[in-house]
Amino acid sequence: MRQLTDDDLLARSFAVTMPGGAFELPTEPGWHQVVHAAAGSMRVRTGGALGPGPPEVRVLPPHRALWLPDGWRARIVVHREVVLRTLYLSGPPRLPARPIAIDVAPLLRELVLQAVRDSPLRRDEPEHHRLVDVLGDRLVRAPTAPELLPLPTDPRAVALADALRADLGGAVPLRRLAAGTGAGHRTLERLFLAETGLTISRWRQRLRLLRAVELLAAGEPVTAVAAAVGYATPSAFTAMYRAHLGHTPSRTKLW
């Protein structure tokens, strides 16, 4: 029997359960990726030193997936066990030529998991063509997810971003954190707005939101998550969460 080559395939997959740590997804020229956590959550970084585009961070719980076009690389950080299911597609659906996070409805989730189970999907199999066609259609129709954190690149702004990550609970006043960066508060505000499109306070809120999504997807109680990201009461945290994501923290825990 002739050995299959990439020219024979519509799709192939990479399936692994990661106990924790950081790693870079394997990539090959000519293949687009759909990166999905069937269980657990992961933090994904793209752009910057990893390739084209500005550096960005996304959090992917099981109701999110990352579209990673050909030519892009991604680094994944896992704090707890994650069941990673990555689908490689040779023909691109009508999706942007840049990474985006998308909502994974139940039908799309099952299509991705079925394609991973059936991989490699062959060009000479009509059933495989039908599966890839439906999957591509669902990917194109999936809403774009909002959990994105643009990262600054100026060393002074990066220093403040690192300090904000280390102080998610807000124990240290912002001006004291800024004092250790070698730049004044106004300069940092200008840098953050120019490089991320967000003020420092909005960037910090987005950082807390992403961490909250990560903790909730890992099964942490809402009360504990609210305290971990600097909210005095669960009700204040829930109001912020609903305002930004359109649903409650409890719904994230159920996915």
ChimeraX commands (.cxc) that place a marker at each C-alpha (Angstrom):
marker #1 position 0.00,0.00,0.00 radius 0.5
marker #1 position 1.31,3.42,-0.95 radius 0.5
marker #1 position 2.24,5.62,2.00 radius 0.5
marker #1 position 0.05,8.70,2.38 radius 0.5
marker #1 position 1.60,12.11,1.79 radius 0.5
marker #1 position 0.35,15.58,2.68 radius 0.5
marker #1 position -1.02,15.92,-0.87 radius 0.5
marker #1 position -3.40,13.02,-0.12 radius 0.5
marker #1 position -4.88,14.64,2.99 radius 0.5
marker #1 position -7.61,17.15,3.78 radius 0.5
marker #1 position -6.84,17.18,7.48 radius 0.5
marker #1 position -4.76,15.57,10.19 radius 0.5
marker #1 position -4.61,16.00,13.93 radius 0.5
marker #1 position -2.50,16.32,17.06 radius 0.5
marker #1 position -4.09,15.00,20.26 radius 0.5
marker #1 position -2.39,15.06,23.65 radius 0.5
marker #1 position -3.21,15.46,27.33 radius 0.5
marker #1 position -0.87,17.98,28.94 radius 0.5
marker #1 position -0.38,17.88,32.74 radius 0.5
marker #1 position 0.96,21.44,32.84 radius 0.5
marker #1 position 3.81,23.59,31.60 radius 0.5
marker #1 position 4.59,25.58,28.48 radius 0.5
marker #1 position 5.18,24.38,24.93 radius 0.5
marker #1 position 4.98,25.54,21.34 radius 0.5
marker #1 position 2.50,23.90,19.00 radius 0.5
marker #1 position 4.08,21.92,16.15 radius 0.5
marker #1 position 3.53,23.67,12.80 radius 0.5
marker #1 position 4.24,22.83,9.17 radius 0.5
marker #1 position 4.01,25.02,6.06 radius 0.5
marker #1 position 0.73,24.71,4.21 radius 0.5
marker #1 position -1.41,23.75,7.21 radius 0.5
marker #1 position -3.90,25.84,9.15 radius 0.5
marker #1 position -4.80,24.88,12.72 radius 0.5
marker #1 position -7.91,24.76,14.89 radius 0.5
marker #1 position -6.64,24.57,18.48 radius 0.5
marker #1 position -9.18,23.38,21.04 radius 0.5
marker #1 position -9.15,22.31,24.69 radius 0.5
marker #1 position -11.67,19.49,25.01 radius 0.5
marker #1 position -11.21,19.76,28.79 radius 0.5
marker #1 position -9.33,22.28,30.92 radius 0.5
marker #1 position -8.13,25.70,29.81 radius 0.5
marker #1 position -4.96,27.10,28.29 radius 0.5
marker #1 position -3.31,30.44,27.72 radius 0.5
marker #1 position -2.12,30.98,24.16 radius 0.5
marker #1 position 0.38,33.58,22.97 radius 0.5
marker #1 position 0.83,34.56,19.33 radius 0.5
marker #1 position 2.75,37.25,17.44 radius 0.5
marker #1 position 5.81,39.18,18.58 radius 0.5
marker #1 position 8.81,36.87,18.84 radius 0.5
marker #1 position 6.59,33.99,17.64 radius 0.5
marker #1 position 6.07,35.45,14.19 radius 0.5
marker #1 position 3.98,38.03,12.33 radius 0.5
marker #1 position 1.72,40.49,14.08 radius 0.5
marker #1 position 1.85,42.16,17.49 radius 0.5
marker #1 position 2.14,39.97,20.61 radius 0.5
marker #1 position -1.27,38.88,21.93 radius 0.5
marker #1 position -2.53,36.56,24.65 radius 0.5
marker #1 position -5.81,34.65,24.68 radius 0.5
marker #1 position -7.36,32.30,27.21 radius 0.5
marker #1 position -9.11,29.27,25.73 radius 0.5
marker #1 position -11.55,27.38,27.96 radius 0.5
marker #1 position -13.51,24.48,26.39 radius 0.5
marker #1 position -16.07,26.82,24.79 radius 0.5
marker #1 position -13.36,28.62,22.80 radius 0.5
marker #1 position -10.96,27.58,20.02 radius 0.5
marker #1 position -8.09,29.33,18.26 radius 0.5
marker #1 position -7.93,29.68,14.50 radius 0.5
marker #1 position -4.20,29.71,13.67 radius 0.5
marker #1 position -3.54,30.33,9.97 radius 0.5
marker #1 position -0.62,28.91,8.04 radius 0.5
marker #1 position 2.60,30.78,8.87 radius 0.5
marker #1 position 1.63,31.62,12.47 radius 0.5
marker #1 position 3.00,30.00,15.60 radius 0.5
marker #1 position 1.55,29.76,19.09 radius 0.5
marker #1 position 2.96,29.12,22.55 radius 0.5
marker #1 position 0.66,27.47,25.08 radius 0.5
marker #1 position 0.82,27.72,28.87 radius 0.5
marker #1 position -1.13,25.16,30.90 radius 0.5
marker #1 position -1.53,25.51,34.67 radius 0.5
marker #1 position -3.61,22.38,35.13 radius 0.5
marker #1 position -4.25,19.33,32.98 radius 0.5
marker #1 position -5.67,20.15,29.56 radius 0.5
marker #1 position -6.97,17.77,26.90 radius 0.5
marker #1 position -5.61,19.38,23.73 radius 0.5
marker #1 position -7.15,18.56,20.38 radius 0.5
marker #1 position -5.61,20.32,17.37 radius 0.5
marker #1 position -6.91,19.88,13.86 radius 0.5
marker #1 position -4.69,20.69,10.87 radius 0.5
marker #1 position -6.52,21.73,7.69 radius 0.5
marker #1 position -4.85,21.85,4.28 radius 0.5
marker #1 position -7.53,24.01,2.66 radius 0.5
marker #1 position -8.45,27.23,4.49 radius 0.5
marker #1 position -12.10,28.03,5.24 radius 0.5
marker #1 position -13.04,31.65,4.60 radius 0.5
marker #1 position -11.42,32.90,7.80 radius 0.5
marker #1 position -9.01,35.78,8.52 radius 0.5
marker #1 position -5.30,35.42,7.74 radius 0.5
marker #1 position -4.52,36.12,11.40 radius 0.5
marker #1 position -5.24,34.28,14.64 radius 0.5
marker #1 position -8.71,34.69,16.11 radius 0.5
marker #1 position -10.50,33.04,19.03 radius 0.5
marker #1 position -13.97,31.74,18.21 radius 0.5
marker #1 position -16.97,30.51,20.16 radius 0.5
marker #1 position -17.33,26.73,20.06 radius 0.5
marker #1 position -21.00,25.78,20.02 radius 0.5
marker #1 position -21.87,22.12,20.81 radius 0.5
marker #1 position -22.15,21.19,17.11 radius 0.5
marker #1 position -18.77,22.71,16.24 radius 0.5
marker #1 position -17.18,21.00,19.24 radius 0.5
marker #1 position -18.44,17.59,18.12 radius 0.5
marker #1 position -17.32,18.21,14.54 radius 0.5
marker #1 position -13.80,19.09,15.68 radius 0.5
marker #1 position -13.58,16.07,17.99 radius 0.5
marker #1 position -14.97,13.75,15.31 radius 0.5
marker #1 position -12.49,15.06,12.74 radius 0.5
marker #1 position -9.64,14.51,15.22 radius 0.5
marker #1 position -10.83,10.95,15.88 radius 0.5
marker #1 position -11.16,10.16,12.15 radius 0.5
marker #1 position -7.85,11.75,11.13 radius 0.5
marker #1 position -6.09,11.60,8.83 radius 0.5
marker #1 position -8.92,12.71,6.55 radius 0.5
marker #1 position -8.26,11.71,2.95 radius 0.5
marker #1 position -9.03,13.53,-0.28 radius 0.5
marker #1 position -10.24,10.33,-1.93 radius 0.5
marker #1 position -12.87,9.67,0.77 radius 0.5
marker #1 position -16.25,11.38,0.05 radius 0.5
marker #1 position -17.24,11.02,3.72 radius 0.5
marker #1 position -14.13,12.90,4.77 radius 0.5
marker #1 position -14.91,15.69,2.30 radius 0.5
marker #1 position -18.41,16.04,3.75 radius 0.5
marker #1 position -17.07,16.27,7.30 radius 0.5
marker #1 position -14.48,18.92,6.38 radius 0.5
marker #1 position -17.07,20.93,4.41 radius 0.5
marker #1 position -19.51,21.05,7.34 radius 0.5
marker #1 position -16.70,21.80,9.77 radius 0.5
marker #1 position -15.43,24.65,7.61 radius 0.5
marker #1 position -18.92,26.10,7.33 radius 0.5
marker #1 position -19.36,26.03,11.13 radius 0.5
marker #1 position -15.96,27.65,11.65 radius 0.5
marker #1 position -16.83,30.51,9.30 radius 0.5
marker #1 position -20.18,31.07,11.05 radius 0.5
marker #1 position -18.76,30.93,14.61 radius 0.5
marker #1 position -18.74,34.28,16.44 radius 0.5
marker #1 position -15.37,35.77,17.30 radius 0.5
marker #1 position -14.60,35.58,21.04 radius 0.5
marker #1 position -13.61,38.73,22.96 radius 0.5
marker #1 position -10.95,37.35,25.33 radius 0.5
marker #1 position -7.86,39.02,23.87 radius 0.5
marker #1 position -5.02,40.80,25.66 radius 0.5
marker #1 position -2.70,42.85,23.39 radius 0.5
marker #1 position 0.79,42.99,24.88 radius 0.5
marker #1 position 3.08,46.03,24.99 radius 0.5
marker #1 position 6.61,45.80,23.59 radius 0.5
marker #1 position 8.40,48.84,25.05 radius 0.5
marker #1 position 10.58,47.57,27.96 radius 0.5
marker #1 position 9.09,50.11,30.37 radius 0.5
marker #1 position 5.53,49.11,29.52 radius 0.5
marker #1 position 6.50,45.43,29.64 radius 0.5
marker #1 position 7.90,45.97,33.15 radius 0.5
marker #1 position 4.60,47.45,34.27 radius 0.5
marker #1 position 2.64,44.65,32.59 radius 0.5
marker #1 position 4.72,42.09,34.50 radius 0.5
marker #1 position 4.09,43.98,37.76 radius 0.5
marker #1 position 0.35,44.03,37.08 radius 0.5
marker #1 position 0.36,40.28,36.46 radius 0.5
marker #1 position 2.12,39.73,39.79 radius 0.5
marker #1 position -0.42,41.93,41.58 radius 0.5
marker #1 position -3.76,40.75,40.18 radius 0.5
marker #1 position -5.45,41.34,43.50 radius 0.5
marker #1 position -4.50,45.03,43.47 radius 0.5
marker #1 position -2.61,45.07,46.78 radius 0.5
marker #1 position -0.05,47.59,45.48 radius 0.5
marker #1 position -1.15,51.05,44.25 radius 0.5
marker #1 position -0.71,51.52,40.52 radius 0.5
marker #1 position 1.60,54.52,40.91 radius 0.5
marker #1 position 3.94,52.47,43.11 radius 0.5
marker #1 position 4.04,49.72,40.49 radius 0.5
marker #1 position 4.78,52.31,37.81 radius 0.5
marker #1 position 7.60,53.81,39.88 radius 0.5
marker #1 position 9.69,50.67,39.42 radius 0.5
marker #1 position 9.62,50.78,35.61 radius 0.5
marker #1 position 11.89,53.76,34.95 radius 0.5
marker #1 position 9.09,55.79,33.39 radius 0.5
marker #1 position 6.48,58.19,34.69 radius 0.5
marker #1 position 2.79,57.39,34.86 radius 0.5
marker #1 position 1.92,59.67,31.91 radius 0.5
marker #1 position 4.61,58.09,29.75 radius 0.5
marker #1 position 3.34,54.61,30.59 radius 0.5
marker #1 position -0.24,55.60,29.80 radius 0.5
marker #1 position 0.91,56.88,26.41 radius 0.5
marker #1 position 2.89,53.68,25.73 radius 0.5
marker #1 position 0.03,51.37,26.70 radius 0.5
marker #1 position -2.48,53.25,24.58 radius 0.5
marker #1 position -0.13,53.34,21.56 radius 0.5
marker #1 position 0.94,49.68,21.78 radius 0.5
marker #1 position -2.21,47.92,23.03 radius 0.5
marker #1 position -5.04,50.30,22.22 radius 0.5
marker #1 position -6.00,50.24,25.92 radius 0.5
marker #1 position -5.38,52.52,28.87 radius 0.5
marker #1 position -3.51,50.98,31.79 radius 0.5
marker #1 position -6.69,50.61,33.83 radius 0.5
marker #1 position -8.55,48.92,30.97 radius 0.5
marker #1 position -5.57,46.69,30.23 radius 0.5
marker #1 position -5.47,45.68,33.90 radius 0.5
marker #1 position -9.20,44.92,33.83 radius 0.5
marker #1 position -8.76,42.78,30.70 radius 0.5
marker #1 position -5.85,40.97,32.38 radius 0.5
marker #1 position -8.03,40.20,35.39 radius 0.5
marker #1 position -10.87,39.06,33.16 radius 0.5
marker #1 position -8.67,36.58,31.31 radius 0.5
marker #1 position -7.27,35.21,34.56 radius 0.5
marker #1 position -10.81,34.85,35.87 radius 0.5
marker #1 position -11.85,32.87,32.78 radius 0.5
marker #1 position -8.83,30.63,33.29 radius 0.5
marker #1 position -9.58,29.98,36.97 radius 0.5
marker #1 position -13.30,29.41,36.40 radius 0.5
marker #1 position -12.62,26.93,33.59 radius 0.5
marker #1 position -10.31,25.08,36.00 radius 0.5
marker #1 position -13.21,24.70,38.45 radius 0.5
marker #1 position -12.38,27.37,41.02 radius 0.5
marker #1 position -15.36,28.77,43.01 radius 0.5
marker #1 position -16.70,32.14,41.91 radius 0.5
marker #1 position -16.03,33.65,45.35 radius 0.5
marker #1 position -12.37,32.60,45.27 radius 0.5
marker #1 position -11.91,33.84,41.70 radius 0.5
marker #1 position -13.44,37.23,42.55 radius 0.5
marker #1 position -10.96,37.69,45.41 radius 0.5
marker #1 position -8.00,36.46,43.33 radius 0.5
marker #1 position -8.57,39.11,40.66 radius 0.5
marker #1 position -9.12,42.02,43.01 radius 0.5
marker #1 position -12.89,42.28,43.53 radius 0.5
marker #1 position -14.19,42.92,47.04 radius 0.5
marker #1 position -17.46,41.05,46.49 radius 0.5
marker #1 position -18.64,38.26,44.18 radius 0.5
marker #1 position -21.55,40.47,43.06 radius 0.5
marker #1 position -19.21,43.22,41.82 radius 0.5
marker #1 position -17.11,40.63,40.01 radius 0.5
marker #1 position -20.21,39.03,38.45 radius 0.5
marker #1 position -21.46,42.41,37.22 radius 0.5
marker #1 position -18.10,43.14,35.55 radius 0.5
marker #1 position -17.91,39.65,34.06 radius 0.5
marker #1 position -21.42,39.79,32.61 radius 0.5
marker #1 position -20.86,43.29,31.22 radius 0.5
marker #1 position -17.79,42.16,29.26 radius 0.5
marker #1 position -18.67,38.60,28.23 radius 0.5
marker #1 position -22.47,38.62,28.21 radius 0.5
marker #1 position -22.89,35.74,30.64 radius 0.5
marker #1 position -22.24,34.96,34.30 radius 0.5
marker #1 position -19.13,33.35,35.82 radius 0.5
marker #1 position -21.24,30.34,36.79 radius 0.5
marker #1 position -21.96,29.66,33.12 radius 0.5
marker #1 position -18.23,29.53,32.36 radius 0.5
marker #1 position -17.81,26.95,35.13 radius 0.5
marker #1 position -20.50,24.76,33.54 radius 0.5
marker #1 position -18.93,24.56,30.05 radius 0.5
marker link #1:1,2 radius 0.2
marker link #1:2,3 radius 0.2
marker link #1:3,4 radius 0.2
marker link #1:4,5 radius 0.2
marker link #1:5,6 radius 0.2
marker link #1:6,7 radius 0.2
marker link #1:7,8 radius 0.2
marker link #1:8,9 radius 0.2
marker link #1:9,10 radius 0.2
marker link #1:10,11 radius 0.2
marker link #1:11,12 radius 0.2
marker link #1:12,13 radius 0.2
marker link #1:13,14 radius 0.2
marker link #1:14,15 radius 0.2
marker link #1:15,16 radius 0.2
marker link #1:16,17 radius 0.2
marker link #1:17,18 radius 0.2
marker link #1:18,19 radius 0.2
marker link #1:19,20 radius 0.2
marker link #1:20,21 radius 0.2
marker link #1:21,22 radius 0.2
marker link #1:22,23 radius 0.2
marker link #1:23,24 radius 0.2
marker link #1:24,25 radius 0.2
marker link #1:25,26 radius 0.2
marker link #1:26,27 radius 0.2
marker link #1:27,28 radius 0.2
marker link #1:28,29 radius 0.2
marker link #1:29,30 radius 0.2
marker link #1:30,31 radius 0.2
marker link #1:31,32 radius 0.2
marker link #1:32,33 radius 0.2
marker link #1:33,34 radius 0.2
marker link #1:34,35 radius 0.2
marker link #1:35,36 radius 0.2
marker link #1:36,37 radius 0.2
marker link #1:37,38 radius 0.2
marker link #1:38,39 radius 0.2
marker link #1:39,40 radius 0.2
marker link #1:40,41 radius 0.2
marker link #1:41,42 radius 0.2
marker link #1:42,43 radius 0.2
marker link #1:43,44 radius 0.2
marker link #1:44,45 radius 0.2
marker link #1:45,46 radius 0.2
marker link #1:46,47 radius 0.2
marker link #1:47,48 radius 0.2
marker link #1:48,49 radius 0.2
marker link #1:49,50 radius 0.2
marker link #1:50,51 radius 0.2
marker link #1:51,52 radius 0.2
marker link #1:52,53 radius 0.2
marker link #1:53,54 radius 0.2
marker link #1:54,55 radius 0.2
marker link #1:55,56 radius 0.2
marker link #1:56,57 radius 0.2
marker link #1:57,58 radius 0.2
marker link #1:58,59 radius 0.2
marker link #1:59,60 radius 0.2
marker link #1:60,61 radius 0.2
marker link #1:61,62 radius 0.2
marker link #1:62,63 radius 0.2
marker link #1:63,64 radius 0.2
marker link #1:64,65 radius 0.2
marker link #1:65,66 radius 0.2
marker link #1:66,67 radius 0.2
marker link #1:67,68 radius 0.2
marker link #1:68,69 radius 0.2
marker link #1:69,70 radius 0.2
marker link #1:70,71 radius 0.2
marker link #1:71,72 radius 0.2
marker link #1:72,73 radius 0.2
marker link #1:73,74 radius 0.2
marker link #1:74,75 radius 0.2
marker link #1:75,76 radius 0.2
marker link #1:76,77 radius 0.2
marker link #1:77,78 radius 0.2
marker link #1:78,79 radius 0.2
marker link #1:79,80 radius 0.2
marker link #1:80,81 radius 0.2
marker link #1:81,82 radius 0.2
marker link #1:82,83 radius 0.2
marker link #1:83,84 radius 0.2
marker link #1:84,85 radius 0.2
marker link #1:85,86 radius 0.2
marker link #1:86,87 radius 0.2
marker link #1:87,88 radius 0.2
marker link #1:88,89 radius 0.2
marker link #1:89,90 radius 0.2
marker link #1:90,91 radius 0.2
marker link #1:91,92 radius 0.2
marker link #1:92,93 radius 0.2
marker link #1:93,94 radius 0.2
marker link #1:94,95 radius 0.2
marker link #1:95,96 radius 0.2
marker link #1:96,97 radius 0.2
marker link #1:97,98 radius 0.2
marker link #1:98,99 radius 0.2
marker link #1:99,100 radius 0.2
marker link #1:100,101 radius 0.2
marker link #1:101,102 radius 0.2
marker link #1:102,103 radius 0.2
marker link #1:103,104 radius 0.2
marker link #1:104,105 radius 0.2
marker link #1:105,106 radius 0.2
marker link #1:106,107 radius 0.2
marker link #1:107,108 radius 0.2
marker link #1:108,109 radius 0.2
marker link #1:109,110 radius 0.2
marker link #1:110,111 radius 0.2
marker link #1:111,112 radius 0.2
marker link #1:112,113 radius 0.2
marker link #1:113,114 radius 0.2
marker link #1:114,115 radius 0.2
marker link #1:115,116 radius 0.2
marker link #1:116,117 radius 0.2
marker link #1:117,118 radius 0.2
marker link #1:118,119 radius 0.2
marker link #1:119,120 radius 0.2
marker link #1:120,121 radius 0.2
marker link #1:121,122 radius 0.2
marker link #1:122,123 radius 0.2
marker link #1:123,124 radius 0.2
marker link #1:124,125 radius 0.2
marker link #1:125,126 radius 0.2
marker link #1:126,127 radius 0.2
marker link #1:127,128 radius 0.2
marker link #1:128,129 radius 0.2
marker link #1:129,130 radius 0.2
marker link #1:130,131 radius 0.2
marker link #1:131,132 radius 0.2
marker link #1:132,133 radius 0.2
marker link #1:133,134 radius 0.2
marker link #1:134,135 radius 0.2
marker link #1:135,136 radius 0.2
marker link #1:136,137 radius 0.2
marker link #1:137,138 radius 0.2
marker link #1:138,139 radius 0.2
marker link #1:139,140 radius 0.2
marker link #1:140,141 radius 0.2
marker link #1:141,142 radius 0.2
marker link #1:142,143 radius 0.2
marker link #1:143,144 radius 0.2
marker link #1:144,145 radius 0.2
marker link #1:145,146 radius 0.2
marker link #1:146,147 radius 0.2
marker link #1:147,148 radius 0.2
marker link #1:148,149 radius 0.2
marker link #1:149,150 radius 0.2
marker link #1:150,151 radius 0.2
marker link #1:151,152 radius 0.2
marker link #1:152,153 radius 0.2
marker link #1:153,154 radius 0.2
marker link #1:154,155 radius 0.2
marker link #1:155,156 radius 0.2
marker link #1:156,157 radius 0.2
marker link #1:157,158 radius 0.2
marker link #1:158,159 radius 0.2
marker link #1:159,160 radius 0.2
marker link #1:160,161 radius 0.2
marker link #1:161,162 radius 0.2
marker link #1:162,163 radius 0.2
marker link #1:163,164 radius 0.2
marker link #1:164,165 radius 0.2
marker link #1:165,166 radius 0.2
marker link #1:166,167 radius 0.2
marker link #1:167,168 radius 0.2
marker link #1:168,169 radius 0.2
marker link #1:169,170 radius 0.2
marker link #1:170,171 radius 0.2
marker link #1:171,172 radius 0.2
marker link #1:172,173 radius 0.2
marker link #1:173,174 radius 0.2
marker link #1:174,175 radius 0.2
marker link #1:175,176 radius 0.2
marker link #1:176,177 radius 0.2
marker link #1:177,178 radius 0.2
marker link #1:178,179 radius 0.2
marker link #1:179,180 radius 0.2
marker link #1:180,181 radius 0.2
marker link #1:181,182 radius 0.2
marker link #1:182,183 radius 0.2
marker link #1:183,184 radius 0.2
marker link #1:184,185 radius 0.2
marker link #1:185,186 radius 0.2
marker link #1:186,187 radius 0.2
marker link #1:187,188 radius 0.2
marker link #1:188,189 radius 0.2
marker link #1:189,190 radius 0.2
marker link #1:190,191 radius 0.2
marker link #1:191,192 radius 0.2
marker link #1:192,193 radius 0.2
marker link #1:193,194 radius 0.2
marker link #1:194,195 radius 0.2
marker link #1:195,196 radius 0.2
marker link #1:196,197 radius 0.2
marker link #1:197,198 radius 0.2
marker link #1:198,199 radius 0.2
marker link #1:199,200 radius 0.2
marker link #1:200,201 radius 0.2
marker link #1:201,202 radius 0.2
marker link #1:202,203 radius 0.2
marker link #1:203,204 radius 0.2
marker link #1:204,205 radius 0.2
marker link #1:205,206 radius 0.2
marker link #1:206,207 radius 0.2
marker link #1:207,208 radius 0.2
marker link #1:208,209 radius 0.2
marker link #1:209,210 radius 0.2
marker link #1:210,211 radius 0.2
marker link #1:211,212 radius 0.2
marker link #1:212,213 radius 0.2
marker link #1:213,214 radius 0.2
marker link #1:214,215 radius 0.2
marker link #1:215,216 radius 0.2
marker link #1:216,217 radius 0.2
marker link #1:217,218 radius 0.2
marker link #1:218,219 radius 0.2
marker link #1:219,220 radius 0.2
marker link #1:220,221 radius 0.2
marker link #1:221,222 radius 0.2
marker link #1:222,223 radius 0.2
marker link #1:223,224 radius 0.2
marker link #1:224,225 radius 0.2
marker link #1:225,226 radius 0.2
marker link #1:226,227 radius 0.2
marker link #1:227,228 radius 0.2
marker link #1:228,229 radius 0.2
marker link #1:229,230 radius 0.2
marker link #1:230,231 radius 0.2
marker link #1:231,232 radius 0.2
marker link #1:232,233 radius 0.2
marker link #1:233,234 radius 0.2
marker link #1:234,235 radius 0.2
marker link #1:235,236 radius 0.2
marker link #1:236,237 radius 0.2
marker link #1:237,238 radius 0.2
marker link #1:238,239 radius 0.2
marker link #1:239,240 radius 0.2
marker link #1:240,241 radius 0.2
marker link #1:241,242 radius 0.2
marker link #1:242,243 radius 0.2
marker link #1:243,244 radius 0.2
marker link #1:244,245 radius 0.2
marker link #1:245,246 radius 0.2
marker link #1:246,247 radius 0.2
marker link #1:247,248 radius 0.2
marker link #1:248,249 radius 0.2
marker link #1:249,250 radius 0.2
marker link #1:250,251 radius 0.2
marker link #1:251,252 radius 0.2
marker link #1:252,253 radius 0.2
marker link #1:253,254 radius 0.2
marker link #1:254,255 radius 0.2
view
